[in-house]
């Protein structure tokens, strides 16, 4: 069996993954708060842990792996959105979950085994809080229930901070009813206009951190194998999860391995609405970036390194997928689903992923299979990486049309073929005429001007002795070619 090694955030070292029960491998990942569209930073942990989910299923068997990812559907941001819009909270959360599924499906992400909604586990949260209070790890005051941070001696081990240092660096107003500034809320009161449930401490709603502890316990047990999420959740969310879970179930240990993906930037800058570089996944899809392109860009950077989304990376990803489509379309058996369904990823690709999800190395192998026209290694590898071969074959299908012996050709997705092919003769004649004149006069300015205009229309221009190849990118706009004719 393949040996999987994963970097454990808690121990800060790469460890051999040895599941508690190989027949029941369990993973929990913190999911979204459902009040709006998922932005491209939200999608990074989805792709990272979907890739891990696929690897675990490959190694241990699909039936042996359980993956839980929650929906936080009780939150002050949701309450604010409901107040602003006048819409019922359930209507907002149902709609947002639907959007989330559509967008993550577009990225090729498998649905987790369980997708619990926080509001479905209120009883489990209340039961856990009651036990924490009974055991002296929490206390009730003024309609609140709060966790005693100093009752858990290992608090701060995940983030590498001491409680005293955290207090010294805190810049928040401390509620007067707290015994200690670091104590955090397990339950808080709700007003008439705020969602709430009856509890031993009064009508109210859960704090954020208790949600994941209760859902993980109910679905995966007191001890499970992997807990994942973005690095921004390491403190305080994951730190608090560990404290309350280990105190509620002493000796169980909660998650054995903690994994965190690094943050995402856009064109080298922090993503921000004020900078105008804030994008949701739906924004990119609507701009014409296929889901496979978005996913491949994510896979190109190791999950523990900061990732930079750039238009150039998207262009390169699309070019690779076009080349893959050419190979896939050369397979005479591509229409026979069983021939591709049984294609397996080569050992070197599996081993790359097993080495702390080295997706960039796996993609290096994929590029080699494309060059070698190794169809079945390519199909198996793409599938393991969550890049759907059938989608690539169909959506990135390319054609090459030789106008004459000068070898002018154009490659494009099937949906764009007609729009560009209609313009081929005139573009060919103009480009070839300008090239011929430039070769004689040594004045290449007109050729450069046309090339610049084509690039502005989203077309990559490749010139060689054999001829000219025009390759539309993700932002290709056939309408812009009208001005060139």
C-alpha positions in Angstrom: 0.0 0.0 0.0 1.1 3.5 -0.8 2.6 5.4 2.2 0.9 8.8 2.7 2.9 11.5 4.4 1.1 14.7 5.6 2.3 17.8 7.3 0.7 18.0 10.7 0.1 21.6 11.8 0.0 20.6 15.4 3.4 18.9 15.5 4.9 21.1 12.7 6.4 18.2 10.9 5.6 15.8 8.1 4.3 12.5 9.4 3.4 9.1 8.0 -0.4 8.9 7.9 -1.6 5.9 9.9 -5.4 6.0 10.1 -7.0 5.0 13.4 -9.0 2.4 11.5 -8.0 1.8 7.8 -11.5 0.5 7.2 -13.0 3.8 8.4 -10.8 6.7 7.5 -12.4 10.0 8.7 -11.8 13.6 7.8 -13.6 16.8 8.8 -13.1 20.2 7.1 -14.6 23.5 8.1 -17.1 24.7 5.5 -18.7 28.0 4.6 -20.9 30.4 6.4 -23.8 30.6 4.0 -24.9 34.1 3.4 -23.2 35.0 0.0 -21.3 33.5 -2.9 -18.1 31.7 -2.2 -15.0 33.8 -3.2 -12.0 32.3 -4.8 -10.2 32.2 -1.5 -13.0 30.1 -0.1 -12.6 27.6 -2.9 -9.0 26.8 -2.2 -9.6 24.5 0.8 -12.4 22.9 -1.2 -9.9 21.9 -4.0 -7.1 21.0 -1.5 -9.2 18.7 0.6 -11.2 17.3 -2.3 -7.8 16.2 -3.7 -6.9 14.6 -0.4 -10.3 12.9 -0.3 -9.7 11.5 -3.8 -6.2 10.2 -2.7 -7.6 8.6 0.5 -10.4 6.9 -1.6 -7.7 5.7 -4.1 -5.5 4.2 -1.4 -8.1 2.8 1.1 -11.2 2.4 -1.0 -14.1 4.6 -1.6 -16.3 2.9 0.9 -13.6 3.2 3.6 -13.4 7.0 3.7 -15.9 9.4 5.4 -15.6 13.1 4.6 -17.6 15.7 6.6 -17.8 19.4 5.7 -20.3 21.6 7.5 -22.5 24.5 6.6 -22.7 27.3 9.2 -26.3 28.4 8.8 -26.7 30.3 12.1 -24.5 33.4 12.2 -24.7 37.2 12.7 -23.8 37.8 9.1 -26.7 35.7 8.0 -29.0 37.6 10.4 -27.7 40.9 9.0 -28.4 39.8 5.4 -31.9 38.7 6.4 -32.6 42.1 8.1 -31.3 44.0 5.1 -33.3 42.0 2.5 -36.4 41.2 4.5 -36.1 37.6 3.4 -36.4 34.6 5.7 -33.1 33.2 7.0 -33.9 29.7 5.8 -34.6 31.0 2.3 -31.2 32.8 2.2 -29.2 29.8 3.5 -31.0 27.4 1.2 -30.2 29.6 -1.8 -26.6 30.1 -0.8 -26.0 26.4 -0.3 -27.4 25.8 -3.8 -25.0 28.4 -5.2 -22.1 26.8 -3.3 -22.9 23.4 -4.7 -23.2 24.7 -8.3 -19.9 26.6 -8.0 -17.9 23.8 -6.3 -19.4 21.2 -8.7 -18.0 23.4 -11.6 -14.6 23.0 -10.0 -14.9 19.2 -10.2 -15.2 18.8 -6.4 -16.9 15.7 -5.1 -19.7 16.1 -2.6 -18.5 15.2 0.9 -20.0 12.1 2.5 -21.8 14.4 5.0 -22.7 18.1 4.7 -24.3 18.9 8.1 -26.1 22.2 8.7 -25.3 23.7 12.1 -29.0 24.2 12.8 -29.6 20.5 12.6 -27.2 19.8 15.5 -28.4 22.4 18.1 -29.3 19.5 20.5 -25.8 18.0 20.3 -24.3 21.4 20.9 -26.4 22.0 24.0 -25.5 18.5 25.3 -21.8 19.1 24.9 -22.0 22.5 26.6 -23.9 20.9 29.5 -21.1 18.3 29.9 -18.4 21.0 29.8 -20.2 23.0 32.6 -20.7 19.8 34.7 -17.0 19.0 34.4 -15.9 22.5 35.4 -14.6 23.5 31.9 -17.4 26.0 31.3 -19.7 28.3 33.2 -23.1 30.0 32.7 -23.6 33.7 33.4 -26.2 36.3 32.2 -27.7 34.0 29.6 -24.3 33.0 28.2 -22.2 29.9 28.5 -18.5 30.4 28.3 -15.5 28.0 28.1 -12.8 28.3 30.7 -9.7 28.5 28.6 -7.3 28.0 31.5 -9.0 24.7 32.4 -7.3 23.2 29.3 -3.6 23.1 29.9 -2.6 22.5 26.3 -4.5 25.6 25.0 -2.3 27.3 22.3 -0.4 24.2 21.2 -1.9 24.3 17.7 -1.1 28.0 17.0 2.1 28.0 19.1 0.9 30.8 21.5 0.7 31.0 25.2 -2.5 32.3 26.9 -0.7 35.1 28.7 0.9 36.3 25.4 -2.5 36.2 23.8 -4.0 38.4 26.5 -1.1 40.8 26.4 -1.5 41.3 22.6 -5.3 41.4 22.7 -7.0 44.6 21.5 -10.6 43.6 22.1 -13.1 44.8 24.7 -13.5 42.2 27.4 -17.1 41.4 28.4 -17.5 42.2 32.2 -19.2 38.8 32.9 -16.1 36.8 31.7 -14.0 35.2 34.4 -10.9 35.5 32.1 -10.4 37.7 29.0 -9.6 34.6 27.0 -12.7 32.7 27.8 -14.9 32.3 24.7 -18.6 32.0 24.0 -20.3 28.6 23.7 -23.9 30.0 23.9 -25.3 33.5 23.7 -28.8 35.0 24.2 -31.0 35.9 21.3 -33.6 38.7 21.0 -37.0 38.5 19.5 -35.7 39.3 16.0 -32.8 36.9 16.2 -32.9 33.1 15.6 -32.7 31.1 18.8 -33.5 27.9 20.7 -34.5 27.1 24.2 -31.6 26.0 26.4 -30.8 25.6 30.1 -29.2 29.1 29.9 -32.2 30.7 28.3 -33.4 31.4 24.7 -30.3 31.8 22.5 -28.0 30.4 19.9 -24.6 28.7 19.8 -21.2 30.3 19.5 -19.3 29.6 16.3 -16.7 27.2 17.7 -19.0 24.7 19.4 -20.7 24.0 16.1 -17.8 22.1 14.5 -16.9 20.2 17.7 -20.5 18.9 18.1 -21.0 18.0 14.4 -17.6 16.3 14.2 -18.4 14.2 17.3 -21.8 13.2 16.0 -20.6 12.2 12.6 -17.0 11.0 13.1 -16.7 10.2 16.8 -14.5 11.6 19.6 -11.3 10.7 17.7 -10.8 10.8 14.0 -8.0 11.1 11.5 -7.8 14.5 9.8 -9.2 18.0 10.5 -8.6 20.6 7.8 -9.3 24.2 6.8 -7.7 27.4 5.8 -4.8 28.8 7.8 -7.0 31.7 8.9 -9.0 29.3 11.0 -6.0 27.9 13.0 -6.6 30.6 15.7 -9.0 31.0 17.3 -11.5 28.6 15.7 -9.4 25.4 15.5 -7.6 26.2 18.8 -11.0 26.5 20.5 -12.4 23.4 18.8 -9.5 21.3 20.3 -10.0 22.8 23.8 -13.7 22.2 24.1 -13.6 18.8 22.3 -10.7 17.4 24.3 -12.4 18.6 27.6 -15.8 17.2 26.6 -14.2 13.8 25.7 -11.0 13.5 27.8 -8.5 11.0 26.5 -10.0 10.9 23.0 -7.6 13.3 21.3 -10.1 14.8 18.8 -8.3 15.1 15.4 -5.0 13.1 15.0 -3.7 15.3 12.1 -4.4 19.0 11.5 -3.9 20.4 8.0 -4.1 24.0 6.9 -3.9 25.5 3.4 -2.2 28.9 2.9 -4.0 32.0 1.8 -4.7 33.3 -1.7 -3.8 36.5 -3.5 -4.8 38.0 -6.8 -2.1 39.3 -9.1 0.4 39.5 -6.2 -1.9 41.5 -3.9 -4.3 40.6 -1.1 -7.8 40.1 -2.4 -9.9 43.1 -1.4 -13.1 44.7 -2.7 -11.4 48.1 -2.2 -8.6 47.1 -4.5 -11.0 45.9 -7.2 -9.5 42.4 -7.2 -12.2 40.6 -5.3 -13.7 37.7 -7.2 -16.2 35.0 -6.4 -16.0 31.6 -8.1 -19.1 32.5 -10.0 -17.4 35.8 -11.2 -14.6 33.8 -12.8 -17.0 31.2 -14.3 -19.1 34.1 -15.8 -16.0 35.7 -17.2 -15.4 32.5 -19.3 -12.8 30.7 -17.1 -13.9 27.0 -17.2 -13.9 25.2 -13.9 -11.1 22.9 -15.0 -8.9 25.9 -15.6 -9.6 27.3 -12.2 -8.9 24.0 -10.5 -5.7 23.5 -12.4 -4.5 26.9 -11.3 -5.1 25.9 -7.7 -3.3 22.6 -8.2 -0.3 24.3 -9.6 0.7 25.7 -6.1 1.4 23.5 -3.1 -1.4 23.9 -0.5 1.0 25.0 2.2 2.4 27.9 0.1 0.6 31.2 -0.6 -1.2 31.0 -3.9 -1.4 33.8 -6.4 -4.3 33.8 -8.9 -3.1 35.4 -12.1 -4.5 35.7 -15.6 -1.2 34.3 -16.9 -1.6 31.2 -14.8 -5.1 30.7 -16.1 -3.9 31.1 -19.7 -1.1 28.5 -19.1 -3.6 26.1 -17.5 -6.0 26.5 -20.5 -3.2 25.8 -22.9 -2.3 22.6 -21.1 -5.9 21.5 -21.1 -6.2 22.2 -24.8 -3.2 20.0 -25.4 -4.7 17.3 -23.2 -7.9 17.5 -25.2 -6.0 16.8 -28.4 -4.5 13.7 -26.9 -7.9 12.6 -25.5 -9.6 13.1 -28.8 -7.1 11.0 -30.5 -8.3 7.9 -28.5 -10.5 5.7 -30.8 -12.1 4.2 -27.7 -12.9 7.5 -25.9 -16.6 7.0 -26.3 -16.4 3.7 -24.5 -16.8 4.8 -20.9 -15.4 1.6 -19.5 -12.1 2.1 -21.2 -11.5 5.4 -19.4 -13.3 4.4 -16.1 -10.6 1.7 -15.6 -7.6 3.9 -16.4 -5.4 4.1 -13.3 -3.1 6.9 -12.3 0.5 5.8 -12.6 2.4 5.1 -9.3 4.5 8.2 -9.7 1.4 10.4 -9.7 0.0 8.7 -6.7 3.3 8.9 -4.9 3.5 12.7 -5.7 0.1 13.2 -4.0 1.0 10.9 -1.2 4.0 13.1 -0.4 2.0 15.9 1.4 -0.2 16.5 -1.7 2.5 17.6 -4.1 0.1 18.5 -6.8 2.6 20.6 -8.8 4.8 17.5 -9.2 1.7 15.5 -10.2 1.0 18.1 -12.9 4.6 17.8 -14.2 3.9 14.1 -14.8 0.6 15.0 -16.5 2.5 17.3 -18.9 4.8 14.5 -19.8 1.9 12.1 -20.5 0.5 14.8 -22.9 3.8 15.0 -24.7 4.2 11.2 -24.9 0.5 10.8 -26.0 0.1 8.4 -23.1 -3.7 8.4 -23.1 -4.5 6.1 -20.3 -1.8 7.4 -17.9 -3.2 10.9 -18.7 -6.9 9.8 -18.1 -6.1 8.1 -14.8 -4.0 11.1 -13.6 -6.5 13.7 -14.5 -9.3 11.8 -12.8 -7.3 11.4 -9.6 -6.6 15.1 -9.6 -10.3 15.9 -10.1 -9.8 17.2 -13.6 -12.6 15.5 -15.6 -11.3 13.8 -18.8 -14.7 13.8 -20.5 -15.2 17.5 -19.8 -11.7 18.3 -21.0 -12.2 16.3 -24.2 -15.5 18.0 -25.0 -15.0 21.6 -23.8 -11.3 22.0 -24.8 -11.6 20.1 -28.0 -9.5 21.8 -30.6 -9.3 21.8 -34.3 -6.5 22.6 -36.7 -7.3 24.1 -40.1 -4.5 24.5 -42.6 -5.4 27.3 -45.0 -2.7 26.4 -47.5 0.8 25.1 -47.6 2.0 28.1 -45.5 0.5 26.3 -42.5 -1.7 29.0 -41.0 -3.8 27.3 -38.3 -6.3 28.1 -35.5 -7.1 26.2 -32.3 -10.2 26.9 -30.3 -12.9 25.4 -28.0 -15.8 23.9 -29.9 -18.2 26.6 -28.7 -15.9 29.2 -30.3 -15.1 27.4 -33.4 -17.7 28.8 -35.8 -17.2 32.4 -34.6 -13.5 32.3 -35.2 -13.5 30.0 -38.3 -15.8 32.4 -40.1 -13.1 35.0 -39.8 -10.2 32.7 -40.7 -9.9 33.4 -44.4 -9.7 37.2 -44.0 -7.4 37.1 -41.0 -5.2 34.6 -42.7 -4.9 36.7 -45.8 -4.2 39.9 -43.9 -1.7 38.4 -41.6 0.1 36.6 -44.4 0.2 39.7 -46.6 1.6 41.8 -43.7 4.2 39.2 -43.0 5.3 39.0 -46.6 5.6 42.8 -46.8 7.5 42.9 -43.6 10.0 40.3 -44.7 10.7 42.5 -47.8 10.7 45.9 -46.2 12.0 44.9 -42.8 9.3 47.1 -41.3 7.4 44.8 -38.8 5.3 47.5 -37.2 2.1 46.6 -39.0 2.6 42.9 -38.1 3.2 43.9 -34.5 0.1 46.1 -34.5 -2.1 43.3 -35.7 -0.5 40.9 -33.2 -1.2 43.4 -30.4 -4.9 43.7 -31.5 -5.3 39.9 -31.6 -3.8 39.6 -28.1 -6.3 42.3 -27.0 -9.1 40.1 -28.3 -7.8 37.2 -26.2 -5.9 35.4 -28.9 -2.4 34.1 -28.4 -0.3 34.5 -31.6 2.4 32.0 -32.3 4.6 32.7 -35.2 7.2 30.3 -36.6 8.8 29.4 -39.9 6.0 26.9 -40.4 3.3 29.5 -40.2 1.1 31.2 -37.7 -1.1 29.7 -35.0 -3.8 31.6 -33.3 -5.0 30.2 -29.9 -7.9 31.8 -28.1 -7.4 32.1 -24.4 -9.9 32.1 -21.5 -10.8 35.7 -22.2 -11.3 35.3 -26.0 -13.9 37.6 -27.4 -14.7 36.8 -31.0 -16.6 40.1 -31.3 -13.3 42.1 -31.0 -12.1 40.4 -34.2 -14.6 42.4 -36.2 -12.6 45.5 -35.9 -9.6 43.7 -37.4 -11.2 42.9 -40.7 
